[in-house]
Every structure is written in structure tokens, then in C-alpha cells.
Amino acid sequence: MVYQSRIFHLFKPATTFYQLQKAETIYSLKWRILLLFFLSTVIFAVQGYYGIGSSSISTTLTLDPRNIYEWHKALFIIGKLLSGIAYASCILFVPALLFNLMTEVSFYKLVVLQVFVLFILLIEQITYIPLLRLLHLDWYSSPLSFGIIGQYITKIPYLIALFGCISIFKIWGMYIQFTGLRVLSEMKRLPLFAIVFIINLLFWGISALLTYMDFYRLL
């Protein structure tokens, strides 16, 4: 059986993953991956242009002369562009590798699964742009995440970022992973949910840690 990789198949997961399970050949996967890498770099570059994620260096930049400021801003945008490539790589391949080790499902089929997840998370990255431009909200204060609740519970920056990482998009991505792995691996629900949750929690924890590391002071 041949499986045609199409991103919008994520809206009918049961049928999609059944077809993927039976597939012996997967078409169009490379093109979908290249498209997502391109979208990721564009989205992150736009975020860099609008200063999303620059809070740790913004106070220092305002003290620089105009030409130095523009140079630092250009470097920041380039850094965000590279972050887009790294982000897409991590979301596509790292969970696929971990799931492959724990479930023995084909790595390529798991990459197909992560294509859907990356598409969902790129939608989330897009929402950060109007939140900052129109509502002046940082990503961890998104009304689509638990970040606001986290700010009422604690004043610890790391925990606020961790709560901010947990959003409806992340939960949607977890649902896609769980649904796909249920079909592809035929594992029992509880151990499979534990695997999916722990891997995602690990990613959220690392993301929250990286967010509040002040790289500018480490230079």
C-alpha cells in the first residue's frame, strides 16, 4: 500500500494513521519536510524582525548607537532564522527517534507523524506575532496557554515559562502523537500515554530553561 504524505490529513487522524500503518511506500515526505523547514525559518525570521524573544537583550540594545543597534538587530534576526531551522529539526526528528527506540515503529512513519505535530506548532508560533503586535503580550502570556495562570500561581520566571509552554496547540500535538502511536504501535493506552507525556514534558522543560537563559551575559 502507498501512503501519500499530506499535511491536512491531520484533521482525519484515525483514517490517516490506519493508512500509514498499512503503507509500504511513503510519497511526498521530503517535499513536505522542506516546505515545513521553509515555513519555520520565515515565521522565526518575522518574529525576529518584530523583536519577539529579544527581552533578554532589549535593554542593552537601546543603549547602543544607532548603527550598532541595527547591526545587533540584524544578527538577532539571523539568529531567529537559524532557530527556525533548529526548531523544525528538533520537532521532526528528536521525538521520532525517541518514539522509535521505545515502540519500534518505523522511524520514517514516525517522521510523518511529527510532520503533523510540527505543522500544529508552527501555527502556534504564528499566533505569537499578533499577540505581541496588537496586544503587547509575550508568548508566555498567550491566552491560548497556561502562562497567565502560571503568573497568578508563582513569580518564578522558569515556572511561568514552563506553564506558558503548555498550550492548546501543544495538547493538540500530544493528541496527534498519542492517536498515531496507538494505531502504529498497538501499545496499551496507559504506557503509551506515559511515554508521550514524559517526552513532551522534557521538551517543555528544556524550552522553558532556554527561554530564561540570558545568552547575552554569557558572551
Backbone bond lengths (Angstrom), bond angles and torsions (degrees), N, CA, C in turn:
res aa  C-N    CA-C-N  psi(-1)  N-CA   C-N-CA  omega(-1)  CA-C   N-CA-C  phi
1 M - - - 1.468 - - 1.525 109.41 -
2 V 1.328 116.16 141.68 1.460 122.70 -179.18 1.527 109.33 -104.57
3 Y 1.333 116.58 134.31 1.467 121.67 176.76 1.515 109.37 -110.75
4 Q 1.339 116.75 125.23 1.454 122.59 177.65 1.515 108.70 -94.85
5 S 1.340 116.53 113.45 1.462 121.07 -177.45 1.521 110.69 -72.06
6 R 1.333 116.09 115.41 1.454 122.01 177.30 1.526 108.64 -136.42
7 I 1.320 116.11 129.14 1.460 121.56 -173.05 1.524 112.20 -60.80
8 F 1.324 117.09 -40.49 1.457 119.42 -174.14 1.530 112.73 -75.84
9 H 1.324 117.73 1.39 1.461 120.69 171.52 1.531 111.37 -66.78
10 L 1.328 117.06 -13.00 1.466 119.66 -178.98 1.521 111.89 -64.60
11 F 1.347 117.48 -17.80 1.464 120.27 -179.67 1.532 112.61 -83.10
12 K 1.328 117.55 -3.75 1.463 121.89 171.19 1.527 108.05 -133.93
13 P 1.332 116.77 67.80 1.473 121.46 -170.26 1.518 114.77 -62.55
14 A 1.332 118.80 -37.92 1.464 119.93 -176.30 1.529 110.90 -61.23
15 T 1.332 115.92 -49.01 1.462 119.96 178.95 1.520 111.58 -66.38
16 T 1.322 115.81 -42.52 1.462 120.87 -177.58 1.520 112.16 -60.42
17 F 1.324 117.29 -48.00 1.460 119.94 -176.13 1.528 112.31 -75.35
18 Y 1.327 117.24 -25.87 1.465 119.18 173.17 1.527 109.84 -66.17
19 Q 1.347 116.05 -43.81 1.461 120.06 177.56 1.529 110.91 -64.39
20 L 1.328 115.93 -38.95 1.468 120.39 179.67 1.523 110.89 -65.79
21 Q 1.324 117.08 -38.61 1.460 120.89 179.25 1.532 110.93 -61.40
22 K 1.324 116.76 -39.99 1.463 121.39 -177.16 1.524 112.92 -82.61
23 A 1.324 117.30 -12.45 1.469 121.33 -172.29 1.524 111.62 -70.23
24 E 1.321 115.47 138.94 1.453 122.10 172.42 1.525 111.00 -103.89
25 T 1.333 116.02 -21.46 1.458 121.86 179.49 1.518 109.14 -133.31
26 I 1.326 117.32 137.51 1.468 122.46 179.31 1.524 108.41 -117.21
27 Y 1.334 115.89 121.57 1.449 121.45 179.35 1.532 111.41 -101.16
28 S 1.320 116.11 152.64 1.475 125.01 170.08 1.522 114.36 69.48
29 L 1.332 118.45 9.78 1.461 119.77 -178.17 1.527 111.41 -66.08
30 K 1.326 117.30 -43.36 1.459 120.41 -178.01 1.524 111.58 -61.40
31 W 1.332 116.49 -41.11 1.468 119.68 -179.80 1.522 111.12 -66.94
32 R 1.324 116.87 -37.82 1.468 119.98 178.17 1.534 110.31 -65.79
33 I 1.312 116.15 -39.62 1.466 120.12 178.95 1.520 110.69 -65.18
34 L 1.313 117.03 -44.85 1.467 120.77 178.66 1.524 111.00 -61.52
35 L 1.331 116.60 -40.57 1.469 120.77 178.34 1.520 110.63 -62.29
36 L 1.320 117.13 -43.35 1.464 120.54 -179.36 1.523 111.55 -68.28
37 F 1.323 117.26 -36.33 1.465 119.80 174.86 1.522 110.50 -62.51
38 F 1.314 116.81 -42.52 1.463 120.87 178.55 1.529 110.85 -62.90
39 L 1.332 117.01 -46.91 1.462 120.74 179.24 1.527 110.91 -61.71
40 S 1.317 116.37 -40.84 1.463 120.33 -178.96 1.525 111.15 -62.89
41 T 1.328 117.72 -44.57 1.467 120.50 179.94 1.519 111.28 -65.72
42 V 1.337 117.36 -39.49 1.475 120.62 178.79 1.521 110.30 -64.81
43 I 1.330 117.28 -47.12 1.471 121.25 -178.28 1.526 110.47 -61.27
44 F 1.322 117.67 -45.69 1.465 120.97 -179.24 1.522 111.29 -68.33
45 A 1.332 117.63 -34.76 1.464 120.33 177.20 1.525 110.73 -65.94
46 V 1.333 117.14 -40.93 1.468 121.11 176.96 1.528 109.80 -63.64
47 Q 1.327 116.66 -41.36 1.465 119.85 175.84 1.521 110.61 -58.88
48 G 1.333 116.59 -42.17 1.455 120.25 178.95 1.518 111.74 -63.78
49 Y 1.322 116.94 -39.10 1.470 121.12 179.30 1.530 110.88 -61.46
50 Y 1.329 116.32 -38.55 1.470 120.40 -180.00 1.525 112.90 -89.19
51 G 1.318 117.30 1.85 1.464 120.45 173.96 1.507 115.29 83.34
52 I 1.331 117.85 15.44 1.459 119.92 178.87 1.527 109.06 -69.88
53 G 1.327 116.58 124.41 1.453 121.57 -179.01 1.510 114.15 91.55
54 S 1.349 117.46 7.81 1.465 120.19 -177.67 1.526 112.89 -100.07
55 S 1.315 117.67 12.89 1.464 120.15 -174.41 1.516 113.09 -60.74
56 S 1.355 116.93 -31.97 1.467 119.66 -177.01 1.519 112.71 -72.51
57 I 1.349 118.35 -18.02 1.467 120.40 -178.07 1.526 112.38 -121.12
58 S 1.336 117.94 -4.13 1.464 120.53 -173.41 1.524 112.46 -63.04
59 T 1.340 117.76 -38.24 1.465 119.38 -178.55 1.522 111.50 -66.42
60 T 1.328 116.56 -34.56 1.462 120.69 178.22 1.514 111.35 -73.38
61 L 1.330 117.40 -38.07 1.461 121.20 -178.40 1.516 112.10 -62.98
62 T 1.328 116.79 -35.89 1.460 119.69 -177.95 1.521 112.26 -67.75
63 L 1.324 117.35 -17.21 1.468 121.00 179.11 1.524 112.18 -88.68
64 D 1.351 116.78 -11.45 1.453 120.53 -177.34 1.526 111.37 -79.92
65 P 1.340 117.96 151.52 1.462 121.04 171.82 1.527 110.38 -58.47
66 R 1.340 115.81 160.15 1.453 121.04 -173.19 1.529 112.92 -55.72
67 N 1.331 117.71 -47.19 1.463 119.87 -177.29 1.523 111.80 -66.73
68 I 1.344 116.16 -35.93 1.464 119.79 177.32 1.532 110.21 -69.01
69 Y 1.329 115.07 -38.38 1.467 119.79 178.59 1.527 110.60 -60.01
70 E 1.339 117.36 -47.36 1.458 121.20 -179.17 1.522 111.06 -63.10
71 W 1.333 116.91 -38.04 1.461 120.95 178.17 1.525 111.10 -65.31
72 H 1.317 116.30 -43.86 1.462 119.86 178.10 1.528 111.38 -65.20
73 K 1.320 116.14 -37.43 1.464 119.63 178.62 1.522 110.30 -64.85
74 A 1.344 117.19 -41.82 1.463 121.17 178.39 1.524 110.47 -62.25
75 L 1.331 116.06 -42.31 1.462 119.90 177.84 1.527 110.90 -63.29
76 F 1.323 115.74 -38.59 1.469 119.54 179.15 1.530 110.76 -63.73
77 I 1.342 117.15 -41.78 1.465 120.79 179.01 1.524 110.50 -64.48
78 I 1.337 116.60 -41.37 1.463 119.93 177.28 1.531 110.11 -62.55
79 G 1.326 116.02 -40.64 1.455 120.29 177.45 1.524 111.90 -62.08
80 K 1.339 116.00 -40.25 1.467 119.75 177.93 1.528 110.72 -66.10
81 L 1.329 116.48 -38.31 1.466 120.29 178.16 1.528 110.37 -61.27
82 L 1.332 116.00 -45.26 1.457 119.82 177.01 1.531 111.29 -65.39
83 S 1.338 115.26 -32.77 1.468 119.50 176.48 1.522 110.52 -63.92
84 G 1.338 116.43 -35.15 1.463 120.16 177.62 1.518 111.71 -62.64
85 I 1.331 116.23 -39.38 1.468 120.02 177.27 1.524 110.48 -67.02
86 A 1.344 115.65 -45.00 1.467 120.17 -179.94 1.523 110.90 -64.08
87 Y 1.341 116.41 -40.02 1.459 121.35 -179.07 1.527 110.40 -61.65
88 A 1.331 116.21 -49.49 1.464 120.14 179.99 1.523 111.16 -61.60
89 S 1.338 116.92 -40.66 1.464 120.87 179.82 1.520 111.26 -62.41
90 C 1.335 116.08 -45.92 1.469 120.61 -178.51 1.526 111.54 -64.26
91 I 1.324 117.05 -44.57 1.460 120.11 -177.56 1.523 111.54 -68.37
92 L 1.323 117.14 -37.47 1.466 120.28 -177.47 1.532 112.62 -74.96
93 F 1.326 116.88 -46.59 1.455 119.22 -164.71 1.527 115.29 -104.55
94 V 1.341 118.41 -33.21 1.465 118.91 -177.11 1.533 111.64 -68.02
95 P 1.356 119.96 -51.59 1.462 118.13 176.93 1.521 112.47 -61.89
96 A 1.337 117.36 -36.35 1.465 120.12 178.70 1.525 110.77 -60.43
97 L 1.332 116.55 -41.37 1.462 120.69 178.50 1.525 110.94 -65.98
98 L 1.338 116.56 -44.29 1.472 120.19 -179.62 1.526 111.11 -64.99
99 F 1.325 116.74 -43.61 1.470 119.99 178.18 1.529 110.57 -64.33
100 N 1.325 117.06 -36.01 1.458 121.57 178.64 1.524 110.90 -62.56
101 L 1.333 116.61 -41.03 1.461 121.01 179.87 1.523 111.88 -68.76
102 M 1.335 116.89 -32.20 1.469 121.01 -174.28 1.523 113.69 -93.13
103 T 1.322 117.61 -21.79 1.466 120.13 -175.26 1.518 113.63 -122.53
104 E 1.319 118.35 -14.74 1.457 124.42 -178.53 1.528 112.71 64.89
105 V 1.321 118.15 18.62 1.465 122.08 171.76 1.520 107.90 -73.49
106 S 1.328 117.25 147.63 1.462 121.75 179.65 1.526 111.65 -52.65
107 F 1.326 115.83 133.13 1.465 120.80 -179.39 1.523 110.83 -58.50
108 Y 1.329 117.96 -41.17 1.465 120.91 -178.14 1.522 111.85 -65.41
109 K 1.312 117.04 -37.46 1.459 119.78 176.78 1.531 110.89 -68.30
110 L 1.310 116.22 -33.69 1.468 119.65 176.89 1.522 111.16 -70.90
111 V 1.326 117.74 -31.90 1.461 120.32 174.52 1.525 109.68 -65.26
112 V 1.338 117.60 -39.43 1.471 120.73 174.66 1.523 110.09 -57.75
113 L 1.322 116.30 -44.19 1.459 121.28 177.12 1.523 110.88 -58.65
114 Q 1.317 116.89 -44.10 1.458 120.75 -178.25 1.532 112.78 -73.29
115 V 1.312 117.89 -20.88 1.469 120.55 172.52 1.517 109.54 -59.18
116 F 1.326 117.19 -43.44 1.462 121.59 177.90 1.527 110.65 -63.32
117 V 1.336 115.66 -43.10 1.470 120.36 -178.67 1.524 110.62 -64.60
118 L 1.325 116.98 -43.94 1.468 120.33 179.54 1.521 110.97 -62.07
119 F 1.315 117.25 -40.39 1.466 120.43 178.35 1.530 110.78 -59.68
120 I 1.329 116.92 -42.65 1.461 121.55 178.10 1.530 110.59 -63.05
121 L 1.317 117.04 -44.55 1.464 120.57 -176.90 1.530 111.95 -71.71
122 L 1.323 117.50 -26.35 1.466 119.25 174.45 1.528 110.82 -71.21
123 I 1.322 116.66 -32.68 1.469 119.67 173.09 1.523 109.38 -60.53
124 E 1.329 115.78 -42.21 1.469 120.11 177.46 1.523 110.61 -60.92
125 Q 1.325 117.53 -44.08 1.463 120.67 179.75 1.533 111.16 -60.75
126 I 1.319 117.29 -35.13 1.472 120.90 177.72 1.518 110.83 -65.00
127 T 1.336 116.96 -37.95 1.474 119.59 -177.97 1.521 112.18 -64.06
128 Y 1.336 117.86 -23.78 1.463 120.26 180.00 1.529 111.92 -65.76
129 I 1.327 117.25 -27.51 1.464 120.56 -175.93 1.530 111.63 -68.89
130 P 1.348 120.46 -53.68 1.467 118.31 176.85 1.518 113.73 -66.98
131 L 1.340 117.20 -28.07 1.467 119.25 177.07 1.523 110.82 -61.32
132 L 1.329 116.70 -41.09 1.459 119.79 179.40 1.520 111.31 -76.49
133 R 1.331 116.88 -45.10 1.454 120.78 -174.21 1.526 112.92 -70.53
134 L 1.331 116.97 -38.96 1.464 120.76 -174.47 1.526 113.22 -98.21
135 L 1.331 116.58 -37.77 1.463 120.51 -175.33 1.526 113.07 -110.44
136 H 1.338 117.11 -5.96 1.467 122.22 179.82 1.535 112.06 57.55
137 L 1.327 114.83 41.29 1.459 120.91 179.59 1.516 110.00 -109.65
138 D 1.333 116.48 132.52 1.461 120.03 171.73 1.527 109.14 -69.68
139 W 1.336 114.69 163.02 1.464 119.27 -175.56 1.528 112.88 -58.72
140 Y 1.357 116.86 -34.97 1.464 119.25 -178.08 1.523 112.57 -76.30
141 S 1.340 117.00 -4.09 1.468 121.20 174.72 1.522 111.80 -105.28
142 S 1.327 116.13 14.79 1.464 120.53 179.70 1.526 110.87 -61.01
143 P 1.334 118.04 133.83 1.472 120.42 176.31 1.525 112.39 -68.24
144 L 1.325 116.84 -8.69 1.460 121.60 178.71 1.527 111.84 -93.15
145 S 1.331 116.15 6.75 1.462 120.68 178.98 1.522 109.93 -129.13
146 F 1.333 115.91 -179.30 1.462 121.86 177.47 1.528 111.59 -92.07
147 G 1.332 116.60 10.70 1.455 120.38 -177.21 1.513 113.91 -61.36
148 I 1.333 116.63 -40.53 1.467 120.51 -179.87 1.531 109.98 -64.71
149 I 1.332 116.11 -42.48 1.461 120.14 177.31 1.522 109.86 -61.90
150 G 1.345 115.83 -40.68 1.453 120.24 179.80 1.518 112.24 -61.20
151 Q 1.330 117.24 -34.67 1.468 120.86 -179.71 1.522 111.88 -71.13
152 Y 1.331 117.52 -23.90 1.458 120.92 174.56 1.529 111.67 -80.56
153 I 1.348 116.18 -28.86 1.453 120.53 -176.15 1.520 112.16 -82.78
154 T 1.347 116.57 -39.17 1.466 120.45 -172.82 1.524 111.13 -143.76
155 K 1.327 115.17 159.98 1.464 121.82 175.02 1.533 110.96 -108.86
156 I 1.319 116.79 2.65 1.464 121.14 -179.60 1.523 108.98 -75.03
157 P 1.337 118.76 117.75 1.471 121.02 -176.02 1.529 114.00 -54.79
158 Y 1.335 116.98 -41.57 1.457 119.56 -178.27 1.527 111.51 -61.73
159 L 1.321 116.63 -44.17 1.467 120.15 -179.29 1.525 111.11 -67.95
160 I 1.331 117.05 -35.75 1.470 120.19 176.16 1.523 109.93 -61.58
161 A 1.348 116.15 -43.95 1.460 120.49 178.24 1.523 111.16 -64.39
162 L 1.323 116.54 -38.57 1.462 120.59 179.52 1.527 110.43 -63.59
163 F 1.340 117.02 -45.27 1.461 120.08 175.93 1.527 110.75 -62.19
164 G 1.339 115.93 -37.91 1.456 119.85 179.32 1.515 113.06 -65.02
165 C 1.332 116.70 -26.66 1.465 120.93 178.27 1.531 112.24 -71.07
166 I 1.318 116.40 -22.78 1.465 120.54 -178.14 1.526 108.38 -90.14
167 S 1.306 116.60 106.33 1.466 122.20 -175.30 1.522 110.13 -131.33
168 I 1.324 115.83 173.78 1.469 119.20 177.21 1.523 110.59 -65.61
169 F 1.324 117.30 -28.29 1.464 120.23 177.75 1.529 110.62 -70.46
170 K 1.343 116.81 -41.72 1.462 120.31 177.90 1.536 110.28 -64.13
171 I 1.316 116.21 -40.67 1.471 119.90 179.04 1.526 110.34 -66.42
172 W 1.326 116.72 -39.63 1.460 121.37 175.31 1.533 110.01 -60.43
173 G 1.320 116.68 -44.62 1.458 120.43 177.60 1.521 112.14 -61.34
174 M 1.340 117.12 -41.04 1.460 120.97 177.02 1.523 110.97 -62.43
175 Y 1.333 116.23 -39.59 1.465 120.39 178.70 1.524 110.68 -62.15
176 I 1.332 116.54 -42.97 1.463 120.75 178.52 1.527 110.09 -63.02
177 Q 1.340 116.78 -43.68 1.460 120.16 178.27 1.531 111.26 -61.54
178 F 1.315 116.39 -46.96 1.461 120.82 -178.10 1.523 110.72 -63.60
179 T 1.341 116.36 -45.72 1.459 120.50 -179.40 1.522 111.09 -63.27
180 G 1.336 116.23 -44.08 1.450 119.96 -179.79 1.518 112.77 -64.84
181 L 1.323 116.51 -44.18 1.455 120.21 -178.68 1.523 112.25 -69.64
182 R 1.325 116.62 -29.86 1.468 119.73 175.84 1.521 110.60 -60.70
183 V 1.323 116.18 -40.21 1.465 120.76 -179.46 1.528 111.18 -78.37
184 L 1.329 115.96 -44.58 1.457 120.05 -173.66 1.520 113.28 -74.07
185 S 1.342 117.32 -33.09 1.461 120.03 -175.28 1.517 113.35 -105.67
186 E 1.338 116.60 -23.57 1.465 122.91 -176.77 1.531 111.85 59.18
187 M 1.335 116.13 29.80 1.462 120.60 175.72 1.525 110.11 -76.11
188 K 1.320 116.43 162.94 1.447 121.03 176.04 1.533 109.84 -71.12
189 R 1.319 115.49 154.08 1.460 121.11 -171.50 1.530 113.42 -60.79
190 L 1.333 117.37 -48.71 1.465 120.78 -172.08 1.529 112.53 -64.23
191 P 1.343 119.59 -53.26 1.473 118.10 179.02 1.524 112.37 -63.78
192 L 1.331 117.08 -33.07 1.460 119.93 178.70 1.524 111.07 -67.56
193 F 1.333 116.03 -42.85 1.464 119.51 177.56 1.525 110.44 -62.52
194 A 1.329 116.98 -39.47 1.469 120.73 179.45 1.526 110.26 -61.93
195 I 1.332 117.43 -42.39 1.464 121.07 179.05 1.520 110.99 -62.78
196 V 1.331 116.54 -47.90 1.471 121.46 -178.57 1.523 110.39 -62.92
197 F 1.316 116.95 -44.57 1.459 120.98 -177.14 1.529 111.17 -66.15
198 I 1.323 117.34 -45.32 1.467 120.67 -177.10 1.528 110.68 -64.67
199 I 1.317 117.61 -42.42 1.468 120.43 179.19 1.524 110.53 -63.98
200 N 1.321 117.30 -42.26 1.460 119.75 178.70 1.516 111.55 -68.46
201 L 1.324 117.22 -38.90 1.460 120.55 177.52 1.526 110.60 -62.21
202 L 1.314 116.58 -37.88 1.464 120.93 176.77 1.529 110.65 -61.79
203 F 1.322 116.59 -44.26 1.467 120.77 178.60 1.526 110.89 -64.19
204 W 1.333 117.77 -42.39 1.467 120.53 179.36 1.515 110.34 -63.01
205 G 1.330 116.46 -42.61 1.458 119.95 -179.38 1.519 112.19 -62.95
206 I 1.335 117.15 -42.33 1.461 120.70 178.72 1.521 110.42 -67.58
207 S 1.337 117.50 -41.15 1.465 120.95 178.68 1.522 111.19 -61.38
208 A 1.336 116.32 -43.77 1.460 120.15 179.04 1.523 111.31 -64.17
209 L 1.330 116.70 -38.58 1.457 120.62 179.47 1.530 111.04 -65.69
210 L 1.332 116.88 -45.38 1.459 121.07 -179.32 1.522 111.64 -64.67
211 T 1.330 115.97 -33.52 1.462 120.26 -178.81 1.519 111.45 -61.58
212 Y 1.329 116.86 -39.18 1.458 120.19 -174.52 1.520 114.21 -103.70
213 M 1.300 116.69 14.17 1.465 119.44 169.18 1.525 107.65 -86.47
214 D 1.298 117.02 122.29 1.464 121.40 -177.65 1.521 109.28 -84.90
215 F 1.352 115.14 87.95 1.454 119.99 -176.09 1.538 112.08 -62.58
216 Y 1.315 116.70 -29.08 1.463 119.70 -177.05 1.525 110.05 -61.97
217 R 1.320 117.65 -37.46 1.470 120.82 -179.32 1.525 111.89 -76.12
218 L 1.333 116.86 -19.04 1.444 119.42 179.93 1.518 112.45 -81.45
219 L 1.338 117.69 -14.04 1.463 121.74 -177.73 1.530 110.78 -73.27
